[in-house]
Amino acid sequence: MARISASVYTSHVPAIGAALDLGKSAEPYWQPVFKGYEFSKQWLKENKPDVIFLVYNDHASAFSLELIPTFAIGCAAEFQPADEGWGPRPVPKVVGHPELAAHIAQSVIQDDFDLTIVNKMDVDHGLTVPLSLMCGQPEAWPCPVIPFAVNVVQYPVPSGRRCYNLGKAIRKAIESFDQDLNVQVWGTGGMSHQLQGPRAGLINKEFDNRFLDRLIADPADLATLPHIDYVREAGSEGIELVMWLIARGAMNDRPPKVRHRFYHVPASNTAVGHLILENV
């Protein structure tokens, strides 16, 4: 049967992808950011999964205000990098895993979570930047990836509790798949940041690090945090952090092993957070 071995959490700042694509990763401003992922790249090489289930949010690339799914699972065989206004990123196409994706969709929908099944879509920086941070610039990504898009752009967005419980349903689905697969679940987005209005540029280091502490030690309690607290403490775009609760909910019920923790300010106008947790 399939199993979840680890979860990975990371910000998906678009400027990080641009810095990598334009050869700026060694510049003094960006070097500390990429240094925080050196361990992670080696860890992934040594712990390469068969499939990555990657939770992210679309930034009006595959979806728009005309169609806003709360949860959407990519069931296609492949996904092309999206053109976000300046051409697609020069990264490999994403190879999907239709069989596992379809199984997860069936299981999770039968567990009363409504998913939108997507058989064709392009994937933007929300998905490709985490892959770049963990994999560098390969000719092909190291394994198939199942994209799982969450609406955290247009209100109403799902609650932290809903996301955490959805993660548990995804764990149940993966563990009932009848192939021997090593699966990692990645949660992306955040950390504290706001892109517009009088508080544009807001970063709250205290909130971010407290969030990381609680995500590791007591995710069930963290899942009760209301939306207004994310917005007040972490900025309007800080609500992306509810996606990390999907990945955390997919872990087993025992305390995880923390393999890596990294936090850095700034990267563009965003705080960068990163965790690797292993099931024990």
C-alpha positions in Angstrom: 0.0 0.0 0.0 1.1 3.6 -0.5 2.4 5.6 2.5 3.3 9.2 3.4 6.9 9.4 4.5 7.3 13.1 5.0 5.9 16.6 4.5 7.6 19.7 3.2 6.5 23.3 3.8 7.8 26.3 2.0 7.0 29.8 0.8 6.5 30.1 -2.9 7.6 33.8 -3.5 7.6 34.5 -7.3 10.7 36.6 -7.0 12.6 33.6 -5.8 11.9 31.8 -9.1 12.9 34.9 -11.0 16.2 35.1 -9.1 17.0 31.5 -9.9 15.9 31.8 -13.6 18.0 34.9 -14.1 21.1 33.5 -12.4 20.9 35.8 -9.4 20.9 33.2 -6.7 24.5 33.9 -5.7 24.0 37.6 -5.3 24.3 38.9 -1.7 20.5 39.6 -1.4 19.5 36.2 -2.5 22.3 34.0 -1.2 20.9 33.6 2.3 17.6 32.5 1.0 19.0 29.8 -1.2 21.5 28.7 1.5 18.5 27.8 3.6 17.5 25.1 1.1 21.0 23.5 0.6 20.2 20.8 3.2 16.7 20.4 1.7 18.0 19.6 -1.8 20.4 17.0 -0.5 17.7 15.6 1.8 15.3 15.2 -1.2 18.0 13.4 -3.2 18.5 11.0 -0.4 14.7 10.6 0.3 13.3 10.8 -3.2 9.6 10.0 -3.2 7.7 8.2 -5.9 5.0 11.0 -5.9 4.7 14.5 -4.5 1.2 15.7 -3.6 1.8 19.5 -3.8 -0.7 21.9 -2.2 -0.5 25.4 -3.6 -2.7 28.3 -4.7 -3.2 29.4 -8.3 -2.6 33.1 -8.9 -5.2 33.7 -11.7 -3.3 31.4 -14.1 -5.5 28.4 -14.4 -8.5 29.9 -12.7 -10.0 33.4 -12.6 -12.8 35.3 -10.9 -15.1 33.6 -13.4 -14.4 30.2 -11.8 -13.1 29.8 -8.3 -12.9 26.2 -7.0 -12.2 25.9 -3.3 -10.2 22.7 -3.7 -9.1 21.4 -7.1 -7.0 18.3 -7.8 -5.0 17.9 -11.0 -5.7 14.5 -12.6 -3.9 15.0 -15.9 -0.9 13.2 -17.2 1.1 16.4 -17.4 0.9 20.1 -16.6 2.8 22.9 -18.4 4.3 25.9 -16.7 1.9 28.9 -16.9 2.6 32.2 -18.6 2.0 34.7 -15.8 2.5 37.7 -18.0 6.2 37.5 -18.9 6.4 34.1 -20.4 6.4 30.6 -18.8 9.3 29.9 -16.3 12.1 27.9 -18.0 11.4 24.9 -15.9 10.4 21.3 -16.8 6.8 20.3 -17.4 5.2 18.7 -14.4 4.4 15.0 -15.0 1.3 14.0 -13.1 0.1 10.7 -11.6 -3.4 10.2 -12.9 -4.1 6.9 -11.2 -3.2 8.1 -7.7 -4.9 11.5 -8.3 -8.1 9.8 -9.4 -8.0 7.5 -6.4 -7.5 10.4 -4.0 -10.4 12.3 -5.6 -12.7 9.3 -5.3 -11.8 8.6 -1.7 -11.9 12.2 -0.5 -15.2 13.0 -2.2 -16.7 9.9 -0.6 -15.4 11.4 2.7 -17.7 14.4 2.0 -15.1 16.9 0.8 -16.1 18.5 -2.5 -13.1 18.6 -4.9 -13.0 20.0 -8.4 -11.4 17.5 -10.8 -9.1 19.2 -13.3 -8.0 17.3 -16.4 -6.1 20.2 -18.0 -4.4 23.2 -16.4 -1.2 25.1 -16.4 0.7 25.5 -13.1 2.2 28.8 -12.0 4.9 29.9 -9.5 2.9 28.6 -6.6 3.8 25.1 -7.6 7.0 25.5 -9.6 9.0 27.7 -7.1 8.8 25.1 -4.4 10.0 22.5 -6.8 12.9 24.8 -7.9 13.9 25.4 -4.2 13.9 21.7 -3.4 15.3 20.4 -6.7 17.4 23.2 -8.3 17.3 23.4 -12.1 17.1 19.8 -13.4 16.1 18.8 -16.9 13.1 17.0 -15.4 11.5 17.0 -12.0 12.6 13.9 -9.9 9.2 12.3 -9.7 5.5 12.8 -10.7 3.6 15.6 -8.9 -0.1 15.8 -8.2 -1.1 19.5 -8.1 -3.7 20.4 -5.5 -4.9 24.0 -5.8 -6.7 25.8 -2.9 -8.5 29.1 -3.1 -6.9 31.5 -0.7 -7.2 34.5 -3.1 -10.9 35.3 -3.2 -13.0 35.2 -0.1 -14.6 33.1 1.3 -11.6 30.8 1.7 -11.5 27.5 3.6 -10.9 27.5 7.3 -7.8 26.1 8.9 -9.9 23.4 10.5 -11.3 22.4 7.1 -7.9 22.2 5.7 -6.5 20.2 8.5 -9.3 17.6 8.3 -8.9 17.5 4.5 -5.3 16.5 5.1 -6.5 13.6 7.2 -8.8 12.5 4.4 -6.0 12.7 1.9 -3.8 10.6 4.2 -6.6 8.0 4.4 -6.9 8.1 0.6 -3.2 7.6 -0.1 -2.8 4.8 2.5 -5.7 2.9 0.7 -4.0 3.1 -2.7 -3.0 -0.5 -3.7 0.5 0.3 -5.0 3.7 0.4 -3.0 4.4 4.2 -3.3 6.4 6.5 -1.1 4.4 9.8 -1.1 5.4 13.2 0.2 2.8 15.9 0.9 4.0 19.5 0.4 2.2 22.6 1.7 3.2 25.9 0.2 2.6 29.6 0.4 3.1 32.3 3.1 4.6 33.3 5.4 3.5 36.7 6.6 3.1 39.2 3.8 0.8 41.8 2.4 0.9 43.1 -1.1 -1.4 46.1 -1.1 -2.9 48.8 1.0 -1.5 50.8 3.9 0.1 47.7 5.4 1.9 46.6 2.2 5.2 45.0 3.1 4.0 43.8 6.5 6.1 41.0 8.0 5.6 39.6 11.5 8.5 37.4 12.6 7.0 36.6 15.9 3.8 35.3 14.4 5.6 33.3 11.8 7.9 31.5 14.2 5.0 30.9 16.6 3.1 29.4 13.7 6.0 27.0 12.9 6.2 26.0 16.6 2.5 25.2 16.7 2.4 23.5 13.3 5.0 21.1 14.6 3.8 20.5 18.2 0.0 21.1 18.2 -1.5 21.4 14.7 -5.0 20.5 15.9 -5.0 23.6 18.1 -3.4 25.7 15.4 -6.3 24.6 13.0 -8.7 26.5 15.2 -7.1 29.9 14.5 -9.7 32.1 12.8 -9.2 33.8 9.5 -9.2 37.3 11.0 -6.1 36.4 13.1 -4.2 35.4 10.0 -5.1 38.7 8.3 -4.4 40.8 11.4 -1.1 39.2 12.3 0.3 38.0 9.0 -1.2 40.3 6.4 -3.8 39.7 3.8 -1.7 37.2 1.9 -0.7 35.4 5.2 -4.0 33.4 4.8 -2.0 31.2 2.4 -0.7 29.5 5.6 -3.9 27.5 5.9 -2.5 25.3 3.1 0.3 24.2 5.4 -2.4 22.6 7.6 -3.4 20.3 4.7 0.1 18.9 4.6 0.3 18.7 8.4 -3.1 16.9 8.6 -1.8 14.3 6.1 1.0 13.3 8.6 0.3 10.5 11.1 -0.8 11.1 14.6 2.6 10.7 16.2 4.9 13.7 16.8 7.0 14.1 13.6 10.8 14.2 13.3 11.9 17.7 12.4 14.6 17.3 9.8 15.0 21.0 8.9 13.7 24.4 9.8 14.5 27.7 8.2 13.2 31.2 8.4 14.5 34.3 6.6 13.5 37.9 6.1 13.2 39.4 3.5 12.7 37.8 0.1 11.1 40.4 -2.0 8.4 41.7 0.4 7.8 38.3 2.0 9.0 36.3 5.0 10.4 32.9 3.9 9.5 29.9 6.0 10.5 26.3 5.5 10.1 23.0 7.3 10.8 19.3 6.6 8.9 16.9 8.8 9.3 13.1 8.7 6.8 10.5 9.9 8.1 8.3 12.7 
